[in-house]
Amino acid sequence: MAKNDLISGSIWDEYSNQVIRRMDEPLHQGEITEEMAAKAGGKLIVADFGAESCGDAVRLYWVVNEETDVIMDSKFKSFGCGTAIASSDVMAELCIGKTVDEAVKITNIDVEKALRDHPDVPAVPPQKMHCSVMAYDVIKKAASTYKGVDIDSFETEVIVCECARVSLSTLQEVIKLNNLQTVEQVTDYTKAGAFCKSCIKPGGHEEKDIYLVDILKDVHAEMEHEKLKAAADASTAGQASFDKMTIVQRIKVIDDILDNDIRPMLAMDGGNMEIIDIKENTPHYDIYIRYLGACSGCASGDTGTLYAIESVLKQKVDENIRVLPI
């Protein structure tokens, strides 16, 4: 097979010699029959997996020792591009000698790294990284068939970047810890989005449930909320406990919290509120309020809105507070 029959010369330079060799001369391509498995003293497992994004498909054969769960032999058939063949060949090779549980831990990154000529140079161009993902997925399919479980039981994390196998929780943690501001920074730190780029934003070759741009936005919104909460907590730090405060101090503390957490919400609907009085009614502190503007005639003033106000004050001031409209 001539290299220019597969791909243009400039892109061809992005493939490792390992990939090129295994494209033309895969070591583990073939079929394993029931008779062959029985002769080897193992159980035959056959698993199929297709990648909708590129139309490739792979069939994986395992011979498994049922007493030890060790994969005694592994072969594959691939219906796809040369990269899919090379990835499947390495994938089958990595399975041999491992237990089924160990094989499930083989990732697409392991497959891609095994195809490298140099540890620091990728074996394939970014747009072909998804081929090694397919190899990873067919291992899970074979393991689920052998164990008689659902394939999803092997995935405990929400995977955002399939190419680099980066989970949602990892991305959220890295963004927070390093205060990352851009998708480019997220990619530098995690490699998410460095390959096929479908996970960066909508419009890539494969549709995703969640994208890096969304995660970055959501994490920063959460960080801003935590920052505001910390500032609010700091403003009340060092104050006397509510039961030790004077009436003036109590009104000020409650008014500050209302200004930050409640009044902006009421203002959106054209309303407001004011504190009329605070009375001790052991063990409670009864806070009498009056609704103003649109809130004065709102039916939710005695239900949802009142409950929200009371919940905030209980959480931030004293759990014995009761809010009573007049």
C-alpha positions in Angstrom: 0.0 0.0 0.0 1.6 3.3 -1.1 1.4 6.1 1.4 0.0 8.5 -1.1 -2.8 6.2 -1.7 -3.9 6.8 1.9 -3.2 10.4 2.6 -1.5 13.5 1.3 2.3 13.7 1.9 2.1 16.7 4.3 -0.3 14.9 6.6 1.5 11.7 6.2 4.5 13.1 8.1 2.3 13.4 11.2 2.0 9.6 11.4 4.6 7.6 13.4 6.5 4.7 11.7 4.7 2.4 14.1 1.4 3.5 12.7 2.6 3.1 9.1 4.0 -0.3 9.7 0.9 -1.6 11.5 -1.4 -0.1 8.8 0.3 -2.4 6.2 1.4 -5.3 8.4 -0.9 -5.7 11.5 0.4 -8.4 13.9 -3.0 -9.4 15.4 -5.4 -9.1 12.6 -7.6 -12.1 12.0 -10.4 -14.3 13.4 -10.6 -16.7 16.3 -13.2 -19.5 16.1 -14.9 -21.5 18.8 -12.8 -24.5 17.8 -9.6 -22.5 18.2 -10.7 -21.1 21.6 -11.6 -24.6 22.8 -8.3 -26.0 21.7 -6.5 -23.2 23.7 -8.6 -24.1 26.7 -10.5 -20.8 26.9 -13.8 -19.1 26.3 -14.4 -17.2 23.0 -15.6 -13.6 23.4 -16.6 -11.6 20.3 -17.4 -7.9 20.5 -18.3 -5.4 17.8 -18.2 -1.6 18.1 -18.7 1.1 15.5 -17.8 4.8 15.5 -20.7 6.9 14.1 -18.4 9.9 13.7 -16.2 8.3 11.0 -18.1 5.2 9.9 -15.3 2.8 11.1 -16.1 -0.4 12.9 -14.0 -3.0 14.8 -14.6 -6.6 15.9 -12.5 -7.9 18.8 -11.9 -11.5 19.6 -10.7 -12.7 23.0 -9.8 -16.2 24.3 -10.3 -16.0 28.1 -9.2 -18.5 30.7 -12.4 -18.7 32.8 -10.5 -19.8 35.9 -8.1 -16.8 36.0 -10.0 -14.3 33.7 -6.7 -13.9 31.8 -6.9 -13.0 28.1 -4.9 -15.8 26.5 -5.2 -14.5 22.9 -6.7 -11.5 21.1 -7.3 -10.7 17.5 -9.3 -8.1 15.6 -11.0 -7.3 12.3 -11.3 -3.6 11.4 -13.6 -2.1 8.8 -12.1 1.4 8.4 -9.1 3.6 7.8 -5.5 2.7 8.2 -5.3 4.5 11.6 -8.2 2.4 12.8 -6.3 -0.8 11.8 -3.1 0.3 13.5 -4.9 1.3 16.7 -6.9 -1.9 16.8 -3.7 -3.9 16.3 -2.0 -2.3 19.3 -5.2 -2.6 21.3 -5.4 -6.3 20.7 -1.7 -6.7 21.6 -2.1 -4.8 24.9 -5.0 -7.1 26.0 -3.0 -10.3 25.7 -1.8 -11.5 29.1 -4.0 -9.2 31.1 -7.1 -10.1 33.1 -10.4 -8.8 31.9 -10.5 -6.3 34.7 -7.0 -5.1 33.8 -7.9 -4.8 30.1 -10.8 -2.5 30.9 -8.2 0.0 32.3 -6.5 0.2 28.9 -7.4 3.7 27.5 -7.2 5.2 24.1 -4.2 7.2 25.4 -2.4 3.9 26.2 -3.1 2.8 22.6 -1.9 6.1 21.1 1.2 6.2 23.2 2.1 2.6 22.3 2.0 3.7 18.6 4.5 6.5 19.2 8.1 6.4 17.9 9.1 9.0 20.5 7.4 9.5 23.9 6.8 13.2 23.3 5.6 13.1 19.7 2.0 12.1 19.0 1.6 9.0 16.8 -1.3 10.4 14.7 -2.6 13.9 13.7 -5.3 15.3 16.0 -8.2 14.6 13.6 -7.4 10.9 13.7 -7.3 10.5 17.5 -10.9 9.3 17.6 -9.7 6.0 16.0 -8.0 5.0 19.2 -11.1 5.9 21.2 -13.0 3.2 19.2 -10.3 0.7 20.3 -10.9 1.6 23.9 -14.7 1.3 23.5 -14.6 -2.2 22.0 -12.6 -3.4 25.0 -15.4 -2.3 27.3 -17.9 -4.1 25.0 -15.9 -7.4 25.2 -15.5 -7.1 29.0 -19.2 -6.5 29.4 -20.0 -9.5 27.3 -17.7 -11.7 29.3 -19.0 -10.5 32.6 -22.6 -10.3 31.6 -23.0 -6.7 32.6 -24.0 -3.4 30.9 -21.2 -1.6 29.1 -22.0 1.6 31.0 -21.1 -0.1 34.3 -17.4 0.4 33.4 -17.8 4.2 33.0 -18.0 5.9 36.4 -17.1 9.4 35.2 -18.8 11.8 32.8 -16.2 11.9 29.9 -16.1 15.3 28.2 -13.1 14.7 25.9 -13.1 11.2 24.5 -9.8 11.6 22.7 -7.8 12.4 25.9 -10.2 10.6 28.3 -10.7 13.7 30.4 -13.7 13.7 32.8 -16.0 16.5 33.8 -14.9 16.4 37.5 -11.2 16.7 36.4 -11.9 19.7 34.2 -13.9 21.4 37.0 -11.1 20.8 39.5 -8.3 22.0 37.3 -10.1 25.2 36.3 -10.8 26.0 39.9 -7.4 25.2 41.3 -5.5 27.1 38.6 -8.1 29.8 37.9 -8.0 29.1 34.2 -9.6 31.8 32.0 -9.6 30.4 28.5 -10.3 27.2 26.7 -6.7 27.3 25.4 -5.5 27.2 29.0 -7.8 24.3 29.8 -6.3 22.4 26.8 -2.7 23.2 27.9 -3.4 21.8 31.4 -5.5 18.8 30.6 -5.1 18.0 26.8 -8.9 18.2 26.5 -9.7 19.6 23.1 -6.2 19.1 21.8 -7.1 16.4 19.3 -10.3 16.2 17.3 -11.6 19.4 19.0 -15.2 18.3 19.0 -15.5 18.9 22.7 -14.5 22.5 22.6 -17.7 24.0 21.2 -20.7 23.0 19.1 -20.0 22.4 15.4 -17.3 19.8 15.5 -17.3 16.4 13.7 -19.1 14.8 16.7 -22.0 16.3 18.7 -21.4 16.4 22.5 -23.7 16.7 25.5 -21.4 19.3 27.1 -18.6 21.4 25.8 -15.4 23.0 27.3 -16.9 26.5 26.7 -19.9 25.6 28.8 -17.8 24.0 31.6 -15.5 27.1 31.8 -18.5 29.4 32.0 -20.3 27.3 34.7 -17.2 26.9 36.8 -16.5 30.6 36.8 -20.1 31.4 37.7 -19.8 29.0 40.6 -16.4 30.6 41.6 -18.0 34.0 41.6 -20.9 32.8 43.8 -18.4 31.3 46.3 -16.4 34.6 46.2 -19.5 36.6 47.0 -20.6 34.2 49.8 -17.1 34.4 51.3 -17.2 38.1 51.2 -20.6 38.1 52.9 -19.4 35.7 55.6 -16.3 37.8 56.2 -18.4 40.9 56.7 -20.2 39.3 59.6 -17.1 37.6 61.0 -16.1 38.8 64.4 -19.6 40.2 65.2 -21.3 39.3 68.4 -23.8 36.5 68.3 -27.3 37.6 67.4 -28.6 37.1 70.9 -25.9 39.4 72.3 -26.6 42.3 69.8 -28.6 45.4 70.5 -31.8 46.0 68.5 -29.9 48.5 66.3 -27.1 46.0 65.6 -29.7 43.3 64.8 -31.5 45.5 62.3 -28.3 46.5 60.6 -27.1 42.9 60.2 -30.5 41.8 58.8 -30.7 44.8 56.6 -27.3 44.1 55.1 -28.3 40.5 54.2 -31.6 41.7 52.7 -29.7 44.2 50.6 -27.4 41.5 49.2 -29.7 38.5 48.9 -33.3 39.5 48.9 -34.0 43.0 47.8 -32.3 42.6 44.3 -34.7 39.7 43.7 -37.8 41.7 44.8 -36.6 44.7 42.7 -36.8 42.6 39.5 -40.6 42.5 40.0 -40.9 46.1 41.0 -41.0 45.4 44.8 -39.2 46.0 48.0 -39.5 45.4 51.8 -38.6 47.1 55.0 -38.0 45.9 58.6 -40.6 47.2 61.0 -39.5 45.6 64.3 -37.6 42.8 65.9 -39.1 41.2 69.0 -37.8 38.3 71.2 -40.3 35.6 71.7 -38.1 32.9 73.3 -36.7 30.8 71.7 -37.6 32.8 68.5 -36.7 36.1 67.1 -39.8 37.5 65.3 -38.9 39.9 62.5 -41.8 42.0 61.3 -41.6 43.2 57.8 -43.6 45.3 55.4 -43.7 44.6 51.6 -43.4 47.7 49.4 -44.3 48.3 45.7 -45.5 45.4 43.7 -44.7 43.0 46.6 -47.4 44.6 48.7 -50.2 43.0 46.7 -48.4 39.8 45.6 -50.0 36.5 46.6 -46.7 34.8 47.1 -45.7 37.3 49.8 -47.1 35.1 52.5 -45.8 31.8 50.9 -42.8 31.4 48.6 -41.3 34.8 49.0 -41.7 34.7 52.8 -40.2 31.3 53.0 -37.2 32.4 50.9 -36.6 35.4 53.1 -36.8 33.4 56.3 -34.6 30.6 55.0 -31.8 33.1 54.1 -32.0 34.8 57.5 -32.0 31.4 59.3 -28.9 30.3 57.4 -26.9 33.5 57.7 -28.1 35.0 61.1 -29.9 32.7 63.5 -31.8 29.5 63.1 -34.5 30.7 65.5 -35.6 33.6 63.3 -39.2 33.9 62.2 -40.3 36.4 59.5 -43.8 37.8 59.9 -45.4 40.2 57.3 -47.7 43.0 58.5 
